[in-house]
Amino acid sequence: MKFNLSIALTLMLFLSSNVFLAQRKGKKGKSISSDVLNMTFERLQEDEEVTELGSISLLDNGVFSPTENSADLFRKGAGDIVGVPTNAFGSEESDVDGGKTYAGIVAYRPGRESSLRSYITIPFLKGKGNTSLSKGLKYCVQFKVSLAESSKYACNNIGAYFTKEAPSSKSGIINAPENLIRGKNNRIHQGFFGWDEICQIYTAKGDEKFITIGNFDKNDNTRFMPVKKPKTSEVESMKHAYYYVDNVTVKQIDDDEECQCAVMSQMANIEKYSTLIYTKAIHIEESMSVGERVAAQELFFGFGKKDFTPNSKESLKFILGILKSNPNATIEVHGHSDTQEEGLGSSKEEFNDMGMVRANYVKRYFLANGVDESRIAVKSHRDTEKSREIAEGVDDDELKAAKSRRVEFKLN
């Protein structure tokens, strides 16, 4: 049978074209995002092991530090200095499911040591070679940070800088006058436990080949605040704002709605939702059993939020002390959301099952403080169980919703 080469080539082009279109088309013909970078810091160069601070260059994909003060790498099983979750700067689990590695940078130092910062530079790779961003296209940029307990300060200005050439700085501070994104409102990131997301949409100028994570402003232009080390932490307090970094992603998008985290952070005027966070005094009596004392603790949250309030942190410390004093005890963590969060969750991923999001955030706190995972059970009740704090006929709808956004505990 004779083989018609021109027909074969035409068929191959047709098939390859349709494969490409299938990869770029989502529901109702909408195009979907395309990964440019998915950096979870997991892959080391062959035969390399993390044994000391400053080891970011051990990664196998060209990641490096562009200043003399090198970024750090932390990995499970690497010891007390560079281990996960516990290391020289604090304790944190990876943001990646099943992950065992993350990075760390100095984002702020006061006084004469202000230039002793560190950064993480990641090249964009495709196969074995470099690739670059395309002029005029939009990219959804996300990464996670967590303030280490050794930090005496927390700061803002943490962002991502895009460059055609690998950046460098003799002074120790990289200046980024353009091609820079930060999170909404450029706020101070002060959360010790769990991961805080930084997300923004970046429109490429063309040919950017590197992304660098860090603080690109001098101290005079950086907002900072003193923070107190958690009482449960035994690491040495240092004059810096030190952040763990994980899960850096860059995806090409065709419209803003494909970058849900940025759409949410730019939403309104979140004031159109409630800004109320309910607070109550915890009453503990001598006649209470240990289980009753734990059940008396409740954590309350802002709308669409999982962050711990000062009262919540005190309750978590209290429960942690009981778990450490009773090594055979287990804890049930019950997460709840309000009805409006549930309604938004059906169409906006950031609001999906806030009860479970909150319960898992509490679980991360306990894990980071040495409680074995086998002792922690989490469950989401969504908006199905009425809060015992609600006073019918007295509370208005906003207060009822604030009392519903909560986490409850049961000791076994």
MITORMI-229039 format. One record per residue (C-alpha): residue number from 1; chain; x, y negated, z. Coordinates in steps of 0.1 Angstrom, whole numbers. Layout:
N
(r NUM; A; (X; Y; Z))
...
% end
This chain:
412
(r 1; A; (0; 0; 0))
(r 2; A; (14; -34; -10))
(r 3; A; (18; -60; 17))
(r 4; A; (9; -96; 8))
(r 5; A; (34; -118; 26))
(r 6; A; (15; -151; 21))
(r 7; A; (-17; -137; 35))
(r 8; A; (2; -123; 65))
(r 9; A; (18; -156; 72))
(r 10; A; (-15; -174; 69))
(r 11; A; (-31; -149; 93))
(r 12; A; (-2; -153; 118))
(r 13; A; (-6; -191; 118))
(r 14; A; (-43; -188; 123))
(r 15; A; (-40; -164; 152))
(r 16; A; (-12; -184; 169))
(r 17; A; (-32; -216; 165))
(r 18; A; (-63; -200; 181))
(r 19; A; (-42; -186; 210))
(r 20; A; (-29; -221; 216))
(r 21; A; (-64; -236; 215))
(r 22; A; (-77; -209; 238))
(r 23; A; (-50; -217; 263))
(r 24; A; (-58; -255; 261))
(r 25; A; (-96; -252; 262))
(r 26; A; (-117; -248; 293))
(r 27; A; (-154; -247; 299))
(r 28; A; (-176; -265; 273))
(r 29; A; (-146; -270; 251))
(r 30; A; (-128; -293; 276))
(r 31; A; (-91; -291; 276))
(r 32; A; (-74; -278; 307))
(r 33; A; (-42; -288; 325))
(r 34; A; (-8; -274; 314))
(r 35; A; (19; -266; 339))
(r 36; A; (52; -285; 334))
(r 37; A; (65; -277; 369))
(r 38; A; (56; -254; 397))
(r 39; A; (83; -256; 423))
(r 40; A; (79; -236; 455))
(r 41; A; (116; -233; 463))
(r 42; A; (114; -195; 465))
(r 43; A; (139; -184; 439))
(r 44; A; (176; -185; 449))
(r 45; A; (206; -179; 426))
(r 46; A; (216; -142; 424))
(r 47; A; (233; -129; 456))
(r 48; A; (230; -163; 474))
(r 49; A; (217; -166; 509))
(r 50; A; (207; -197; 530))
(r 51; A; (231; -199; 559))
(r 52; A; (236; -236; 566))
(r 53; A; (221; -271; 562))
(r 54; A; (225; -289; 529))
(r 55; A; (219; -258; 507))
(r 56; A; (194; -271; 482))
(r 57; A; (217; -263; 453))
(r 58; A; (214; -226; 460))
(r 59; A; (181; -225; 440))
(r 60; A; (185; -209; 406))
(r 61; A; (166; -236; 385))
(r 62; A; (190; -265; 386))
(r 63; A; (176; -282; 417))
(r 64; A; (201; -305; 434))
(r 65; A; (206; -336; 456))
(r 66; A; (216; -368; 438))
(r 67; A; (233; -384; 469))
(r 68; A; (261; -374; 492))
(r 69; A; (237; -365; 520))
(r 70; A; (223; -332; 506))
(r 71; A; (187; -320; 510))
(r 72; A; (182; -289; 531))
(r 73; A; (167; -255; 523))
(r 74; A; (149; -233; 549))
(r 75; A; (141; -196; 545))
(r 76; A; (126; -168; 566))
(r 77; A; (152; -146; 582))
(r 78; A; (179; -173; 578))
(r 79; A; (184; -179; 616))
(r 80; A; (176; -206; 641))
(r 81; A; (192; -235; 621))
(r 82; A; (177; -230; 586))
(r 83; A; (150; -205; 593))
(r 84; A; (112; -205; 587))
(r 85; A; (91; -212; 606))
(r 86; A; (116; -223; 633))
(r 87; A; (147; -242; 625))
(r 88; A; (170; -271; 637))
(r 89; A; (143; -298; 630))
(r 90; A; (111; -281; 642))
(r 91; A; (87; -254; 631))
(r 92; A; (65; -250; 600))
(r 93; A; (52; -223; 578))
(r 94; A; (54; -225; 540))
(r 95; A; (25; -242; 523))
(r 96; A; (25; -213; 497))
(r 97; A; (5; -182; 504))
(r 98; A; (31; -155; 512))
(r 99; A; (59; -181; 508))
(r 100; A; (90; -180; 528))
(r 101; A; (110; -210; 517))
(r 102; A; (107; -248; 517))
(r 103; A; (130; -278; 514))
(r 104; A; (137; -308; 537))
(r 105; A; (148; -344; 533))
(r 106; A; (157; -375; 554))
(r 107; A; (133; -403; 544))
(r 108; A; (142; -429; 569))
(r 109; A; (170; -438; 593))
(r 110; A; (173; -471; 613))
(r 111; A; (202; -495; 616))
(r 112; A; (237; -487; 603))
(r 113; A; (227; -452; 592))
(r 114; A; (199; -465; 570))
(r 115; A; (217; -453; 538))
(r 116; A; (220; -417; 550))
(r 117; A; (190; -405; 531))
(r 118; A; (185; -373; 511))
(r 119; A; (165; -365; 480))
(r 120; A; (155; -335; 459))
(r 121; A; (159; -337; 421))
(r 122; A; (142; -310; 400))
(r 123; A; (147; -307; 362))
(r 124; A; (118; -298; 339))
(r 125; A; (127; -265; 323))
(r 126; A; (111; -244; 296))
(r 127; A; (125; -209; 292))
(r 128; A; (163; -213; 295))
(r 129; A; (164; -249; 284))
(r 130; A; (153; -284; 295))
(r 131; A; (120; -299; 284))
(r 132; A; (106; -335; 289))
(r 133; A; (74; -354; 294))
(r 134; A; (57; -368; 263))
(r 135; A; (51; -405; 259))
(r 136; A; (16; -417; 267))
(r 137; A; (4; -383; 281))
(r 138; A; (-10; -381; 316))
(r 139; A; (3; -358; 343))
(r 140; A; (-12; -347; 376))
(r 141; A; (17; -349; 402))
(r 142; A; (13; -332; 436))
(r 143; A; (36; -322; 464))
(r 144; A; (33; -315; 502))
(r 145; A; (52; -330; 531))
(r 146; A; (52; -322; 568))
(r 147; A; (69; -344; 595))
(r 148; A; (95; -323; 614))
(r 149; A; (93; -324; 653))
(r 150; A; (129; -337; 655))
(r 151; A; (117; -370; 640))
(r 152; A; (116; -401; 663))
(r 153; A; (99; -419; 634))
(r 154; A; (74; -414; 606))
(r 155; A; (74; -436; 575))
(r 156; A; (57; -444; 542))
(r 157; A; (71; -448; 507))
(r 158; A; (76; -411; 501))
(r 159; A; (71; -406; 464))
(r 160; A; (82; -390; 431))
(r 161; A; (105; -408; 406))
(r 162; A; (107; -397; 370))
(r 163; A; (139; -402; 349))
(r 164; A; (155; -393; 316))
(r 165; A; (189; -388; 332))
(r 166; A; (198; -372; 365))
(r 167; A; (198; -400; 391))
(r 168; A; (226; -407; 415))
(r 169; A; (236; -434; 440))
(r 170; A; (268; -442; 458))
(r 171; A; (250; -462; 485))
(r 172; A; (228; -432; 495))
(r 173; A; (195; -449; 486))
(r 174; A; (181; -445; 451))
(r 175; A; (164; -475; 437))
(r 176; A; (133; -468; 416))
(r 177; A; (120; -500; 401))
(r 178; A; (96; -481; 377))
(r 179; A; (84; -446; 368))
(r 180; A; (75; -441; 405))
(r 181; A; (43; -426; 420))
(r 182; A; (32; -425; 456))
(r 183; A; (0; -413; 473))
(r 184; A; (-31; -434; 477))
(r 185; A; (-25; -465; 499))
(r 186; A; (12; -454; 504))
(r 187; A; (4; -445; 540))
(r 188; A; (27; -434; 568))
(r 189; A; (28; -396; 569))
(r 190; A; (28; -387; 606))
(r 191; A; (14; -351; 608))
(r 192; A; (37; -327; 627))
(r 193; A; (18; -295; 619))
(r 194; A; (4; -285; 586))
(r 195; A; (10; -301; 552))
(r 196; A; (0; -336; 540))
(r 197; A; (-6; -339; 503))
(r 198; A; (8; -366; 481))
(r 199; A; (-10; -368; 447))
(r 200; A; (-12; -393; 419))
(r 201; A; (-16; -394; 381))
(r 202; A; (15; -404; 361))
(r 203; A; (15; -417; 325))
(r 204; A; (48; -408; 309))
(r 205; A; (70; -434; 293))
(r 206; A; (85; -407; 272))
(r 207; A; (114; -382; 275))
(r 208; A; (115; -380; 314))
(r 209; A; (135; -348; 322))
(r 210; A; (137; -350; 360))
(r 211; A; (115; -356; 390))
(r 212; A; (131; -367; 423))
(r 213; A; (113; -366; 457))
(r 214; A; (122; -391; 485))
(r 215; A; (120; -427; 497))
(r 216; A; (131; -451; 471))
(r 217; A; (128; -484; 491))
(r 218; A; (153; -500; 515))
(r 219; A; (144; -501; 552))
(r 220; A; (132; -537; 549))
(r 221; A; (104; -526; 526))
(r 222; A; (96; -493; 544))
(r 223; A; (68; -492; 570))
(r 224; A; (77; -469; 599))
(r 225; A; (64; -461; 634))
(r 226; A; (78; -443; 664))
(r 227; A; (64; -409; 671))
(r 228; A; (66; -387; 702))
(r 229; A; (79; -352; 699))
(r 230; A; (53; -325; 708))
(r 231; A; (58; -313; 743))
(r 232; A; (59; -277; 730))
(r 233; A; (89; -284; 708))
(r 234; A; (124; -277; 721))
(r 235; A; (144; -292; 692))
(r 236; A; (165; -323; 697))
(r 237; A; (149; -357; 689))
(r 238; A; (169; -375; 662))
(r 239; A; (168; -411; 649))
(r 240; A; (153; -402; 616))
(r 241; A; (120; -395; 598))
(r 242; A; (126; -360; 585))
(r 243; A; (101; -343; 562))
(r 244; A; (97; -307; 550))
(r 245; A; (88; -306; 513))
(r 246; A; (70; -278; 495))
(r 247; A; (48; -270; 465))
(r 248; A; (58; -296; 439))
(r 249; A; (36; -294; 408))
(r 250; A; (34; -314; 376))
(r 251; A; (6; -306; 351))
(r 252; A; (-3; -323; 318))
(r 253; A; (-39; -334; 318))
(r 254; A; (-63; -349; 292))
(r 255; A; (-86; -368; 316))
(r 256; A; (-84; -379; 352))
(r 257; A; (-110; -355; 365))
(r 258; A; (-86; -327; 359))
(r 259; A; (-64; -341; 387))
(r 260; A; (-90; -336; 415))
(r 261; A; (-67; -345; 443))
(r 262; A; (-60; -379; 428))
(r 263; A; (-96; -385; 419))
(r 264; A; (-106; -378; 455))
(r 265; A; (-79; -401; 469))
(r 266; A; (-90; -429; 446))
(r 267; A; (-127; -424; 454))
(r 268; A; (-145; -449; 467))
(r 269; A; (-146; -463; 490))
(r 270; A; (-148; -433; 511))
(r 271; A; (-167; -457; 533))
(r 272; A; (-198; -446; 514))
(r 273; A; (-193; -415; 534))
(r 274; A; (-190; -415; 572))
(r 275; A; (-158; -428; 589))
(r 276; A; (-170; -418; 623))
(r 277; A; (-150; -393; 643))
(r 278; A; (-168; -380; 674))
(r 279; A; (-148; -379; 707))
(r 280; A; (-158; -363; 739))
(r 281; A; (-142; -358; 773))
(r 282; A; (-133; -322; 782))
(r 283; A; (-146; -313; 817))
(r 284; A; (-127; -284; 834))
(r 285; A; (-139; -271; 867))
(r 286; A; (-119; -248; 891))
(r 287; A; (-148; -223; 890))
(r 288; A; (-144; -217; 853))
(r 289; A; (-127; -186; 840))
(r 290; A; (-98; -188; 815))
(r 291; A; (-122; -180; 787))
(r 292; A; (-146; -207; 797))
(r 293; A; (-118; -233; 799))
(r 294; A; (-108; -224; 763))
(r 295; A; (-144; -225; 751))
(r 296; A; (-148; -260; 766))
(r 297; A; (-122; -273; 741))
(r 298; A; (-136; -286; 708))
(r 299; A; (-118; -304; 680))
(r 300; A; (-137; -330; 660))
(r 301; A; (-127; -343; 625))
(r 302; A; (-132; -372; 601))
(r 303; A; (-153; -367; 570))
(r 304; A; (-135; -344; 545))
(r 305; A; (-105; -343; 569))
(r 306; A; (-85; -317; 587))
(r 307; A; (-61; -340; 606))
(r 308; A; (-59; -337; 644))
(r 309; A; (-69; -366; 666))
(r 310; A; (-49; -373; 698))
(r 311; A; (-77; -356; 718))
(r 312; A; (-75; -326; 695))
(r 313; A; (-38; -323; 700))
(r 314; A; (-42; -323; 737))
(r 315; A; (-68; -295; 735))
(r 316; A; (-45; -275; 712))
(r 317; A; (-16; -278; 737))
(r 318; A; (-39; -266; 764))
(r 319; A; (-50; -235; 745))
(r 320; A; (-14; -228; 734))
(r 321; A; (-3; -228; 770))
(r 322; A; (-30; -203; 779))
(r 323; A; (-20; -180; 749))
(r 324; A; (16; -181; 760))
(r 325; A; (7; -174; 796))
(r 326; A; (-16; -145; 785))
(r 327; A; (4; -126; 758))
(r 328; A; (-23; -99; 754))
(r 329; A; (-50; -124; 747))
(r 330; A; (-64; -131; 713))
(r 331; A; (-81; -163; 700))
(r 332; A; (-111; -167; 676))
(r 333; A; (-110; -200; 657))
(r 334; A; (-145; -211; 644))
(r 335; A; (-145; -239; 618))
(r 336; A; (-176; -260; 609))
(r 337; A; (-185; -286; 583))
(r 338; A; (-214; -311; 579))
(r 339; A; (-241; -308; 553))
(r 340; A; (-228; -336; 531))
(r 341; A; (-193; -320; 529))
(r 342; A; (-210; -287; 519))
(r 343; A; (-230; -305; 492))
(r 344; A; (-199; -321; 477))
(r 345; A; (-179; -289; 480))
(r 346; A; (-200; -273; 452))
(r 347; A; (-186; -297; 427))
(r 348; A; (-154; -311; 442))
(r 349; A; (-127; -286; 453))
(r 350; A; (-113; -309; 480))
(r 351; A; (-145; -306; 500))
(r 352; A; (-150; -268; 495))
(r 353; A; (-155; -249; 528))
(r 354; A; (-141; -275; 551))
(r 355; A; (-149; -252; 580))
(r 356; A; (-123; -227; 567))
(r 357; A; (-98; -255; 559))
(r 358; A; (-100; -267; 595))
(r 359; A; (-98; -233; 610))
(r 360; A; (-68; -224; 589))
(r 361; A; (-51; -257; 599))
(r 362; A; (-55; -248; 635))
(r 363; A; (-41; -213; 628))
(r 364; A; (-10; -230; 612))
(r 365; A; (-5; -249; 644))
(r 366; A; (-5; -218; 666))
(r 367; A; (17; -199; 641))
(r 368; A; (42; -228; 641))
(r 369; A; (43; -226; 679))
(r 370; A; (52; -189; 681))
(r 371; A; (18; -172; 684))
(r 372; A; (18; -140; 664))
(r 373; A; (-7; -139; 635))
(r 374; A; (-23; -107; 648))
(r 375; A; (-36; -126; 678))
(r 376; A; (-55; -152; 657))
(r 377; A; (-88; -147; 639))
(r 378; A; (-104; -175; 618))
(r 379; A; (-140; -178; 606))
(r 380; A; (-159; -205; 588))
(r 381; A; (-196; -211; 596))
(r 382; A; (-198; -240; 571))
(r 383; A; (-229; -261; 582))
(r 384; A; (-250; -232; 594))
(r 385; A; (-246; -236; 632))
(r 386; A; (-259; -266; 650))
(r 387; A; (-234; -283; 674))
(r 388; A; (-241; -280; 711))
(r 389; A; (-232; -317; 714))
(r 390; A; (-262; -329; 692))
(r 391; A; (-289; -346; 712))
(r 392; A; (-321; -344; 692))
(r 393; A; (-342; -376; 692))
(r 394; A; (-312; -396; 704))
(r 395; A; (-284; -391; 679))
(r 396; A; (-288; -407; 644))
(r 397; A; (-279; -387; 613))
(r 398; A; (-243; -401; 611))
(r 399; A; (-235; -391; 647))
(r 400; A; (-251; -356; 642))
(r 401; A; (-228; -351; 612))
(r 402; A; (-197; -363; 631))
(r 403; A; (-206; -338; 659))
(r 404; A; (-209; -310; 633))
(r 405; A; (-174; -315; 618))
(r 406; A; (-156; -294; 644))
(r 407; A; (-136; -263; 655))
(r 408; A; (-146; -242; 684))
(r 409; A; (-127; -214; 702))
(r 410; A; (-133; -181; 719))
(r 411; A; (-107; -163; 739))
(r 412; A; (-107; -125; 740))
% end
